[in-house]
Amino acid sequence: MKKQRCIWPGDDPVYVKYHDTEWGVPVHHDRKLFEFFVLEGAQAGLSWITILKKRQNYRKLFDDFDYRKVAEYDQNKIDALLSDSRIIRNRLKIESAVNNAKIFLSIREKYGSFDRYIWQFVNGRQIINKWKNETQIPSSTKKSVVMSRELKKLGFKFTGPKICYAFMQAVGMVNDHTVDCFRYKEINRL
């Protein structure tokens, strides 16, 4: 029997696996949060499936998203990344990953973890929405606007309100599965 799921993953096996196992699941591990931060920035202007299909390449080329290592990338490393067709070769996006890693470290130093800092935007608890269909799901919210503004004040790049909301969805700060999707109830029980 076919499971009822959100419409957006369609039949693409990469998308379906991501939807069924990751999207909306609360993430509290800093390295994983940094991974989604980099990938959501890379996705700007592109489709998420494009990034998901390059995700393993990103993991390899960005030292498995070790933010300490990424913060140390020099111009030679940036140039090497820019010449590697296995990822999105956009100078601003790659340089923003390095910039953001440095700020990520300073947040960890101040708050003890990036997790503690970023989850404060939802008061430490997942927002459970009750969307009946995908047309109701916003591309940004008041909370993502506030998050974007605060991150930009700190110097983060590629953190507009829409990117922040996509990040919030990906790391489970919000449950935006439609109520008829089998994952909706599963994630609410986590």
C-alpha atoms as one frame of an Amber mdcrd trajectory, in Angstrom:
protein
   0.000   0.000   0.000   1.387   3.394  -1.039   2.012   5.858   1.787   0.332
   9.248   1.646   3.024  11.909   1.633   3.462  15.563   0.788   3.229  16.261
  -2.938   6.585  18.008  -3.382   8.928  14.973  -3.451   7.039  13.450  -6.387
   8.536  10.115  -7.433  12.213  11.070  -7.361  13.880   8.492  -5.068  16.364
  11.045  -3.666  13.566  13.467  -2.828  11.329  10.721  -1.423  14.101   9.417
   0.847  14.875  12.937   2.083  11.175  13.624   2.723  10.614  10.297   4.466
  13.689  10.330   6.694  14.953  13.887   7.255  12.720  16.810   6.341  11.118
  18.236   9.464  13.010  16.040  11.923  14.413  18.231  14.731  18.199  18.577
  14.420  20.269  19.589  17.446  23.772  18.564  16.369  25.901  21.559  15.402
  27.700  19.854  12.546  24.403  18.802  10.969  22.986  22.290  11.488  26.031
  23.724   9.726  25.553  21.263   6.857  21.994  22.463   6.298  23.112  26.062
   6.653  25.652  25.621   3.838  23.318  23.584   1.636  20.403  25.998   2.002
  22.719  28.856   1.015  23.951  26.876  -1.980  20.351  26.245  -2.992  19.493
  29.952  -3.348  18.013  30.419  -6.814  18.143  26.692  -7.552  15.967  23.694
  -6.812  16.523  21.727  -3.617  16.765  18.481  -5.592  19.810  19.893  -7.404
  21.543  20.351  -4.054  20.406  17.014  -2.635  21.900  15.212  -5.620  25.230
  16.965  -4.983  25.083  16.538  -1.208  27.647  13.725  -1.000  30.037  15.827
  -3.072  29.543  18.746  -0.703  30.229  16.485   2.253  33.470  15.287   0.696
  34.682  18.676  -0.525  33.662  20.595   2.621  35.379  18.186   5.034  32.084
  16.584   6.074  30.906  20.038   7.138  33.456  20.381   9.903  32.878  24.092
  10.552  36.271  24.412  12.260  38.030  23.262   9.083  35.759  25.283   6.761
  36.492  28.431   8.800  40.177  27.923   7.990  39.772  27.647   4.210  42.154
  29.941   2.391  42.018  31.350  -1.136  43.692  28.239  -2.589  40.983  26.016
  -1.098  38.242  28.380  -2.307  39.744  28.366  -5.806  39.882  24.554  -5.752
  36.198  24.418  -4.789  35.332  26.890  -7.538  36.963  24.621 -10.115  35.171
  21.463  -8.945  32.092  20.703 -11.051  30.712  18.304  -8.436  29.253  21.237
  -6.487  27.658  24.582  -7.343  30.560  26.730  -8.473  29.418  30.115  -7.296
  32.086  32.276  -5.689  29.675  34.171  -3.435  28.101  30.957  -2.132  31.431
  29.259  -1.472  32.929  32.324   0.173  29.777  32.691   2.272  30.228  29.131
   3.575  33.708  30.077   4.827  32.488  33.396   6.244  29.525  31.721   7.927
  31.743  29.021   9.443  33.792  31.712  11.177  30.672  33.356  12.606  29.266
  29.924  13.482  32.353  29.369  15.654  31.943  32.712  17.405  28.298  31.863
  18.179  29.367  28.500  19.601  31.884  30.298  21.786  29.290  32.759  23.069
  26.306  30.389  23.484  28.010  27.039  24.007  26.492  25.671  20.808  24.953
  26.913  17.591  21.969  24.714  18.433  21.231  26.729  21.561  21.445  29.972
  19.603  19.393  29.017  16.537  16.580  27.224  18.350  15.880  30.326  20.430
  14.033  31.705  17.376  11.286  29.130  18.067  11.652  29.216  21.859  13.442
  25.865  21.791  10.384  23.966  20.532   9.260  22.806  17.128   6.366  24.757
  15.630   3.724  22.274  14.507   1.694  23.657  11.646  -1.538  22.144  10.347
  -1.434  22.704   6.611  -4.106  20.888   4.615  -2.305  21.445   1.324   1.028
  22.752   0.159  -0.386  26.016  -1.183  -0.897  27.100   2.445   2.788  26.700
   3.347   4.530  30.088   3.396   7.947  30.733   1.901   8.838  32.885   4.916
   7.314  33.838   8.254   7.727  36.537  10.884  10.120  34.228  12.741  12.252
  33.625   9.642  12.356  37.379   9.011  13.609  37.951  12.572  16.129  35.101
  12.231  17.371  36.528   8.940  17.761  40.018  10.372  19.667  38.758  13.425
  21.945  36.490  11.390  22.742  39.322   8.987  23.589  41.603  11.929  26.181
  39.018  12.935  27.624  39.027   9.413  26.096  35.848   7.957  25.594  35.699
   4.185  22.874  33.919   2.193  20.455  34.100   5.100  17.431  35.879   3.686
  13.970  35.172   5.168  13.154  32.499   2.555  16.477  30.705   3.037  15.995
  30.887   6.805  12.519  29.398   6.519  13.740  26.578   4.287  16.444  25.936
   6.891  13.823  25.919   9.659  11.798  23.345   7.709  14.832  21.179   6.958
  16.081  21.037  10.563  12.660  20.538  12.087  12.216  23.910  13.726   8.824
  23.709  12.012   6.788  20.701  10.940   5.424  21.708   7.544   4.339  18.270
   6.402   0.711  18.448   5.340  -1.659  16.867   7.860  -2.492  13.988   5.486
   1.195  13.045   5.101   2.290   9.973   7.075   5.332  11.878   8.338   3.213
  14.589   9.968   2.129  12.418  12.878   5.455  10.570  13.086   7.375  13.820
  13.504   4.867  15.171  16.021   5.610  12.114  18.179   9.377  12.742  18.177
